[in-house]
């Protein structure tokens, strides 16, 4: 019998703790680098309460936010539950984030504190003086053999937890309250914090058996980051809601993917964009098809390798499309044309519109919009940004910002991200961060970053090109630019190519002209450089 509402994360876990306390709902593996982390529902409940006491002792009040700056650790999920118990809001941030981007995330979300893995502490401390709201930092031990040296005003995780104190009083379990702020990739400006409520998270998780076809004996796996909605909902949320025994890796590994699935008996896993090509590009092995995986939940499986991927690994592909703001299409296993992203869920209707807002004919590309089938206006809240919220749902429709087309039977096909933005290995890249890093190099006079179709052939994916004008050609070292990017940026943000030019072609209004840059890239290969690795 349920004791709490299933539409709040604390209530959902609490109910399952009462019915299945010893089910090992979560396992986090990291190869030989560290021991397995396992959480039963009872352990999640107890750890969540213990961390809730810690958050309260640190002065965090209901409605206030704190950041999780870490890869996939069991403590990440403990903290999700602690936030629900205390009525606070967690903000997941990629631990690779650094510099102005990291400072922006923390300031924009008004984070009062940060729980950071020790391997992310260096990046955090670099921007500490820029933080406008931060009052505390708690350091979680990473995977190294030795404890980190004490750092001034940084509290070790074990010290913050303190002694066991029993259950923390539950905040009012308001289903409509914010559960987390999860940031967009910021492809058309600064990233925006999507307000995801408890109700939306939990009700979506509770539907995953119908959406993705999970069975009670399935064991989902993901190497995707919990800082993104995919791993949080498709794998973790589904498992918490349905009582599945999910497995997460600290981070994605294409070389160990199948061995992990064999070791833990995983029957499904998730892949994004360029990850599919990376897995397929691994040298074929005699035992490729000898695995327990029943189906792969994919977002961006290239049509060119789809059928061969299924044959080689003896799996089936379930393709889907969606965003953290909403909107969802599904191509069920074995149904519909290969290469399609599917059809909208039954509770949604869609339009494909041209630049003037007119409906496109079948086969004609246009922007994808969604709305509930009953005509209720779609609503999205970007934290502290009502203008962007209203624009995202202009006319009562959710504007996805992606260009798609539909065939005569209504199957949708993804083309590219609207506005010429760059998607690389499943991440949307904000060129401004790359341009800033390169522009700050002393030998650079001008820079413009753009994307070209990825050599991998993955639909919608792009390789990153940085067009650079040196202050002087003599003595200019392209590898120095790559080194600066590698030192200051996340790996996906490091350019694939450096295009060295006398000047960047621009319009009269100083807008760079990509078509001329692409022409020059193709015609003058001597001016194009790759990183020496």
VONU-224238 format. One record per residue (C-alpha): x, y, z; residue in one letter; residue number from 1. Coordinates in pm, whole numbers, plus 50000, padded with zeros to 5 digits. Layout:
N
u/v/w/type/seq
X/Y/Z/A/NUM .
...
***
This chain:
533
u/v/w/type/seq
50000/50000/50000/X/1 .
50136/50342/49905/X/2 .
50209/50584/50180/X/3 .
50319/50882/49969/X/4 .
50241/51039/49635/X/5 .
50423/50878/49342/X/6 .
50436/51220/49175/X/7 .
50716/51342/49400/X/8 .
51059/51180/49393/X/9 .
51078/51138/49770/X/10 .
50732/50982/49773/X/11 .
50807/50754/49479/X/12 .
51125/50616/49638/X/13 .
50960/50602/49979/X/14 .
50676/50386/49848/X/15 .
50913/50142/49682/X/16 .
51132/50134/49992/X/17 .
50828/50013/50184/X/18 .
50741/49741/49930/X/19 .
51088/49633/49807/X/20 .
51345/49764/50055/X/21 .
51628/49532/49953/X/22 .
51601/49553/49574/X/23 .
51935/49671/49435/X/24 .
51782/49934/49210/X/25 .
52111/50109/49128/X/26 .
52464/49988/49055/X/27 .
52742/50227/48950/X/28 .
53052/50070/48801/X/29 .
53387/50221/48707/X/30 .
53586/49923/48586/X/31 .
53897/49848/48786/X/32 .
53934/50211/48897/X/33 .
53701/50181/49198/X/34 .
53468/49934/49372/X/35 .
53107/49892/49269/X/36 .
52857/50126/49429/X/37 .
52522/49959/49497/X/38 .
52204/50116/49632/X/39 .
51888/49939/49740/X/40 .
51570/50140/49787/X/41 .
51630/50129/50161/X/42 .
51986/50256/50121/X/43 .
51871/50537/49893/X/44 .
51605/50632/50147/X/45 .
51846/50627/50441/X/46 .
52128/50804/50255/X/47 .
51887/51063/50123/X/48 .
51770/51145/50474/X/49 .
52125/51159/50607/X/50 .
52229/51400/50332/X/51 .
51909/51598/50389/X/52 .
52025/51666/50746/X/53 .
52358/51781/50605/X/54 .
52193/52021/50360/X/55 .
51981/52165/50638/X/56 .
52289/52205/50861/X/57 .
52457/52395/50577/X/58 .
52168/52642/50587/X/59 .
51989/52537/50269/X/60 .
51621/52631/50281/X/61 .
51323/52493/50087/X/62 .
51313/52642/49738/X/63 .
51686/52718/49731/X/64 .
51920/52541/49491/X/65 .
52253/52361/49507/X/66 .
52472/52216/49233/X/67 .
52593/51862/49170/X/68 .
52928/51887/48991/X/69 .
53019/51525/48933/X/70 .
53007/51232/48693/X/71 .
52788/50930/48769/X/72 .
52824/50844/49138/X/73 .
52568/50679/49365/X/74 .
52595/50996/49576/X/75 .
52442/51186/49284/X/76 .
52121/50988/49330/X/77 .
52142/51019/49709/X/78 .
52151/51396/49656/X/79 .
51851/51389/49422/X/80 .
51653/51226/49700/X/81 .
51792/51461/49966/X/82 .
51674/51757/49760/X/83 .
51324/51609/49739/X/84 .
51317/51543/50115/X/85 .
51421/51900/50198/X/86 .
51216/52071/49928/X/87 .
51531/52213/49770/X/88 .
51632/52211/49404/X/89 .
51936/52033/49263/X/90 .
52124/52164/48959/X/91 .
52322/51896/48770/X/92 .
52634/52033/48599/X/93 .
52880/51847/48379/X/94 .
53202/51810/48585/X/95 .
53405/51907/48277/X/96 .
53251/52257/48280/X/97 .
53501/52529/48360/X/98 .
53573/52899/48338/X/99 .
53301/53144/48240/X/100 .
53064/52865/48147/X/101 .
53079/52707/48493/X/102 .
53043/53044/48663/X/103 .
52742/53122/48446/X/104 .
52568/52797/48540/X/105 .
52616/52851/48913/X/106 .
52521/53219/48910/X/107 .
52225/53184/48678/X/108 .
52077/52904/48891/X/109 .
52153/53099/49212/X/110 .
52324/52797/49362/X/111 .
52382/52841/49735/X/112 .
52633/52558/49745/X/113 .
52804/52288/49542/X/114 .
52867/51919/49601/X/115 .
53166/51856/49376/X/116 .
53368/51545/49305/X/117 .
53732/51606/49389/X/118 .
53835/51580/49022/X/119 .
53608/51880/48947/X/120 .
53726/52090/49240/X/121 .
54008/52257/49048/X/122 .
53768/52399/48789/X/123 .
53531/52511/49064/X/124 .
53797/52683/49273/X/125 .
53920/52872/48964/X/126 .
53587/53056/48945/X/127 .
53510/53072/49315/X/128 .
53555/53450/49335/X/129 .
53307/53499/49049/X/130 .
53024/53318/49227/X/131 .
52748/53549/49344/X/132 .
52543/53319/49567/X/133 .
52768/53034/49677/X/134 .
52801/52983/50054/X/135 .
52958/52637/50077/X/136 .
53142/52364/49890/X/137 .
53135/51995/49981/X/138 .
53400/51770/49823/X/139 .
53314/51413/49729/X/140 .
53610/51172/49707/X/141 .
53675/51056/49352/X/142 .
53851/50739/49249/X/143 .
54209/50811/49357/X/144 .
54374/50592/49621/X/145 .
54462/50880/49851/X/146 .
54247/51135/50027/X/147 .
54276/51487/49891/X/148 .
54467/51741/50097/X/149 .
54242/51975/50299/X/150 .
54131/52289/50114/X/151 .
54027/52604/50292/X/152 .
53647/52642/50321/X/153 .
53584/52309/50146/X/154 .
53408/52048/50360/X/155 .
53484/51679/50299/X/156 .
53171/51480/50215/X/157 .
53199/51244/50513/X/158 .
53238/51540/50748/X/159 .
52932/51711/50601/X/160 .
52723/51395/50650/X/161 .
52805/51376/51017/X/162 .
52645/51117/51242/X/163 .
52336/50915/51157/X/164 .
52028/51109/51274/X/165 .
51735/50906/51146/X/166 .
51471/51040/50911/X/167 .
51469/51410/50827/X/168 .
51125/51575/50838/X/169 .
50976/51561/50489/X/170 .
50909/51894/50326/X/171 .
50559/51934/50190/X/172 .
50562/51689/49898/X/173 .
50439/51938/49641/X/174 .
50417/51762/49306/X/175 .
50428/52093/49119/X/176 .
50741/52216/49298/X/177 .
51070/52238/49107/X/178 .
51276/51920/49142/X/179 .
51576/52038/48941/X/180 .
51709/52300/48701/X/181 .
51859/52120/48405/X/182 .
52045/52341/48160/X/183 .
52002/52350/47785/X/184 .
52315/52333/47572/X/185 .
52296/52704/47488/X/186 .
52319/52671/47111/X/187 .
52141/52999/47040/X/188 .
52273/53205/47332/X/189 .
52345/53148/47697/X/190 .
52227/52811/47834/X/191 .
51885/52824/48001/X/192 .
51784/52641/48316/X/193 .
51475/52429/48250/X/194 .
51255/52403/48557/X/195 .
51160/52036/48583/X/196 .
50894/51967/48842/X/197 .
50859/51652/49050/X/198 .
50533/51569/48874/X/199 .
50683/51588/48525/X/200 .
50987/51378/48620/X/201 .
50795/51110/48808/X/202 .
50499/51081/48572/X/203 .
50736/51051/48275/X/204 .
50937/50783/48457/X/205 .
50620/50591/48538/X/206 .
50529/50581/48166/X/207 .
50861/50441/48044/X/208 .
50740/50081/48033/X/209 .
50477/50184/47778/X/210 .
50706/50427/47594/X/211 .
51018/50209/47566/X/212 .
50872/49864/47621/X/213 .
51060/49779/47941/X/214 .
50967/49444/48094/X/215 .
50984/49358/48462/X/216 .
51293/49142/48404/X/217 .
51485/49404/48204/X/218 .
51807/49549/48338/X/219 .
51883/49888/48178/X/220 .
52236/50021/48135/X/221 .
52371/50367/48053/X/222 .
52709/50530/48029/X/223 .
52547/50869/47967/X/224 .
52581/51141/48227/X/225 .
52317/51199/48494/X/226 .
52365/51570/48425/X/227 .
52151/51512/48112/X/228 .
51783/51419/48097/X/229 .
51842/51100/47897/X/230 .
52023/50903/48166/X/231 .
51815/51061/48440/X/232 .
51481/50959/48289/X/233 .
51528/50681/48035/X/234 .
51751/50472/48262/X/235 .
51751/50594/48623/X/236 .
51398/50733/48642/X/237 .
51252/50428/48471/X/238 .
51432/50199/48714/X/239 .
51330/50392/49025/X/240 .
50968/50398/48912/X/241 .
50937/50044/48774/X/242 .
51164/49855/49014/X/243 .
51429/49771/48754/X/244 .
51792/49705/48851/X/245 .
51978/49964/48645/X/246 .
52353/49986/48593/X/247 .
52539/50311/48528/X/248 .
52904/50367/48442/X/249 .
53102/50657/48580/X/250 .
53132/50768/48217/X/251 .
53072/50622/47874/X/252 .
53322/50366/47747/X/253 .
53283/50219/47399/X/254 .
53558/49962/47458/X/255 .
53393/49805/47765/X/256 .
53028/49853/47666/X/257 .
52951/49493/47573/X/258 .
53161/49345/47855/X/259 .
52966/49557/48105/X/260 .
52637/49433/47963/X/261 .
52758/49073/47979/X/262 .
52888/49109/48335/X/263 .
52565/49253/48475/X/264 .
52316/49088/48241/X/265 .
52194/49419/48102/X/266 .
51915/49383/47846/X/267 .
51907/49739/47710/X/268 .
52122/50049/47690/X/269 .
52102/50402/47554/X/270 .
52309/50569/47282/X/271 .
52318/50925/47148/X/272 .
52435/51060/46813/X/273 .
52800/50997/46743/X/274 .
52822/50732/47014/X/275 .
52651/50486/46781/X/276 .
52915/50527/46512/X/277 .
53192/50504/46773/X/278 .
53056/50172/46901/X/279 .
53012/50038/46549/X/280 .
53364/50149/46451/X/281 .
53522/49923/46714/X/282 .
53703/49627/46551/X/283 .
53459/49337/46500/X/284 .
53492/49054/46752/X/285 .
53387/48691/46724/X/286 .
53156/48732/47025/X/287 .
52987/49059/46918/X/288 .
52649/48888/46903/X/289 .
52707/48698/47227/X/290 .
52546/48944/47467/X/291 .
52227/48968/47674/X/292 .
52108/49298/47520/X/293 .
51753/49276/47389/X/294 .
51722/49628/47247/X/295 .
51912/49956/47217/X/296 .
51733/50284/47291/X/297 .
51888/50518/47036/X/298 .
51860/50888/46959/X/299 .
52043/50943/46632/X/300 .
52119/50600/46484/X/301 .
52260/50665/46134/X/302 .
52049/50504/45864/X/303 .
52365/50378/45692/X/304 .
52461/50146/45980/X/305 .
52121/50081/46141/X/306 .
52048/49736/45995/X/307 .
52408/49619/46010/X/308 .
52434/49734/46376/X/309 .
52131/49518/46459/X/310 .
52273/49218/46270/X/311 .
52628/49241/46405/X/312 .
52533/49275/46771/X/313 .
52209/49071/46757/X/314 .
52003/49358/46899/X/315 .
51701/49560/46791/X/316 .
51689/49938/46767/X/317 .
51421/50151/46932/X/318 .
51471/50504/46801/X/319 .
51333/50808/46980/X/320 .
51353/51185/46976/X/321 .
51286/51430/47257/X/322 .
51415/51721/47460/X/323 .
51432/51811/47826/X/324 .
51163/52076/47763/X/325 .
50927/51812/47625/X/326 .
50812/51662/47299/X/327 .
50861/51294/47224/X/328 .
50855/51067/46921/X/329 .
50905/50691/46915/X/330 .
50990/50448/46636/X/331 .
50902/50111/46789/X/332 .
51119/49809/46722/X/333 .
51060/49671/46374/X/334 .
50791/49926/46287/X/335 .
50827/50208/46035/X/336 .
51110/50303/45800/X/337 .
51473/50270/45903/X/338 .
51618/50617/45964/X/339 .
51297/50766/46103/X/340 .
51276/50919/46449/X/341 .
50923/50781/46473/X/342 .
50585/50935/46539/X/343 .
50468/51152/46831/X/344 .
50326/50991/47142/X/345 .
49945/50960/47139/X/346 .
49907/51250/47384/X/347 .
50081/51491/47143/X/348 .
50002/51642/46807/X/349 .
50259/51808/46584/X/350 .
50315/52057/46306/X/351 .
50609/52110/46071/X/352 .
50627/52475/45969/X/353 .
50837/52688/45736/X/354 .
51004/53019/45826/X/355 .
50670/53199/45785/X/356 .
50483/52961/46015/X/357 .
50301/52785/45731/X/358 .
50254/52409/45741/X/359 .
50497/52212/45527/X/360 .
50391/51949/45275/X/361 .
50504/51587/45320/X/362 .
50875/51561/45248/X/363 .
50931/51935/45294/X/364 .
51169/52021/45582/X/365 .
51057/52264/45851/X/366 .
51065/52328/46224/X/367 .
50896/52069/46446/X/368 .
50629/52194/46691/X/369 .
50434/52000/46954/X/370 .
50113/52056/47148/X/371 .
49892/51833/47365/X/372 .
49620/51666/47157/X/373 .
49346/51849/47349/X/374 .
49487/52185/47234/X/375 .
49611/52293/47577/X/376 .
49887/52552/47526/X/377 .
50231/52405/47591/X/378 .
50420/52557/47881/X/379 .
50793/52558/47953/X/380 .
50964/52754/48230/X/381 .
51321/52870/48192/X/382 .
51440/52982/48534/X/383 .
51443/53362/48562/X/384 .
51381/53403/48188/X/385 .
51012/53463/48112/X/386 .
51089/53607/47767/X/387 .
51266/53290/47653/X/388 .
50990/53078/47812/X/389 .
50723/53263/47616/X/390 .
50922/53242/47292/X/391 .
50976/52867/47330/X/392 .
50598/52818/47348/X/393 .
50487/53089/47107/X/394 .
50130/53041/46994/X/395 .
50079/52763/47248/X/396 .
50311/52524/47059/X/397 .
50645/52392/47182/X/398 .
50905/52504/46927/X/399 .
51170/52233/46915/X/400 .
51428/52429/46715/X/401 .
51495/52122/46500/X/402 .
51428/52087/46129/X/403 .
51250/51765/46031/X/404 .
51027/51631/45754/X/405 .
50741/51382/45747/X/406 .
50663/51119/45486/X/407 .
50313/51048/45357/X/408 .
50244/50807/45647/X/409 .
50351/51059/45911/X/410 .
50692/50911/45997/X/411 .
50931/51190/46096/X/412 .
51292/51231/45983/X/413 .
51548/51452/46157/X/414 .
51754/51687/45936/X/415 .
51946/51937/46150/X/416 .
51932/52180/46438/X/417 .
51772/52510/46336/X/418 .
52005/52808/46310/X/419 .
52311/52619/46193/X/420 .
52416/52523/46544/X/421 .
52665/52248/46610/X/422 .
52584/51907/46756/X/423 .
52886/51687/46827/X/424 .
52875/51344/46989/X/425 .
52522/51414/47107/X/426 .
52613/51748/47271/X/427 .
52503/52082/47135/X/428 .
52805/52310/47121/X/429 .
52796/52678/47211/X/430 .
53050/52828/46969/X/431 .
53083/53138/47185/X/432 .
53281/52951/47449/X/433 .
53526/52823/47187/X/434 .
53557/53164/47023/X/435 .
53628/53328/47358/X/436 .
53904/53079/47439/X/437 .
54072/53123/47101/X/438 .
54027/53499/47095/X/439 .
54216/53524/47423/X/440 .
54523/53360/47267/X/441 .
54782/53638/47214/X/442 .
54854/53550/46848/X/443 .
54490/53558/46731/X/444 .
54332/53862/46567/X/445 .
53990/53724/46474/X/446 .
53802/53396/46510/X/447 .
53473/53243/46403/X/448 .
53354/52891/46486/X/449 .
53113/52692/46269/X/450 .
53019/52335/46188/X/451 .
53042/52112/45884/X/452 .
52869/51774/45832/X/453 .
53047/51518/46048/X/454 .
53284/51279/45877/X/455 .
53110/51003/46077/X/456 .
52793/51049/45873/X/457 .
52572/51065/46184/X/458 .
52252/51262/46098/X/459 .
52258/51612/46248/X/460 .
52613/51576/46381/X/461 .
52886/51824/46285/X/462 .
53262/51857/46311/X/463 .
53384/52183/46465/X/464 .
53586/52427/46256/X/465 .
53758/52733/46404/X/466 .
53841/52994/46139/X/467 .
54132/53198/46275/X/468 .
54306/53513/46155/X/469 .
54655/53536/46311/X/470 .
54801/53869/46405/X/471 .
55103/53769/46199/X/472 .
55145/53464/45976/X/473 .
55512/53432/46056/X/474 .
55568/53212/46357/X/475 .
55198/53135/46408/X/476 .
55162/52793/46569/X/477 .
54821/52625/46512/X/478 .
54907/52359/46770/X/479 .
54933/52628/47038/X/480 .
54566/52709/46971/X/481 .
54471/52343/47005/X/482 .
54666/52322/47331/X/483 .
54485/52628/47469/X/484 .
54148/52477/47377/X/485 .
54240/52140/47524/X/486 .
54346/52307/47850/X/487 .
54037/52525/47891/X/488 .
53749/52352/47716/X/489 .
53557/52028/47736/X/490 .
53671/51765/47488/X/491 .
53370/51803/47257/X/492 .
53438/52177/47232/X/493 .
53795/52136/47103/X/494 .
53786/52214/46729/X/495 .
53820/51931/46480/X/496 .
53991/52169/46236/X/497 .
54174/52502/46253/X/498 .
54131/52709/45937/X/499 .
54398/52980/45912/X/500 .
54293/53278/45697/X/501 .
54400/53630/45601/X/502 .
54052/53750/45691/X/503 .
53709/53608/45775/X/504 .
53454/53691/45504/X/505 .
53173/53901/45650/X/506 .
52863/54087/45539/X/507 .
52831/54464/45563/X/508 .
52683/54415/45907/X/509 .
52995/54219/46012/X/510 .
52820/53883/46011/X/511 .
53059/53602/45908/X/512 .
52958/53425/45588/X/513 .
52978/53053/45645/X/514 .
52925/52950/45284/X/515 .
53247/53128/45180/X/516 .
53435/52976/45473/X/517 .
53318/52629/45370/X/518 .
53424/52694/45012/X/519 .
53770/52802/45129/X/520 .
53791/52498/45356/X/521 .
53732/52268/45060/X/522 .
53955/52455/44815/X/523 .
54257/52542/45027/X/524 .
54344/52237/45234/X/525 .
54692/52375/45306/X/526 .
54534/52631/45538/X/527 .
54354/52363/45739/X/528 .
54518/52204/46043/X/529 .
54427/51917/46275/X/530 .
54538/51865/46630/X/531 .
54860/51668/46667/X/532 .
54782/51390/46915/X/533 .
***
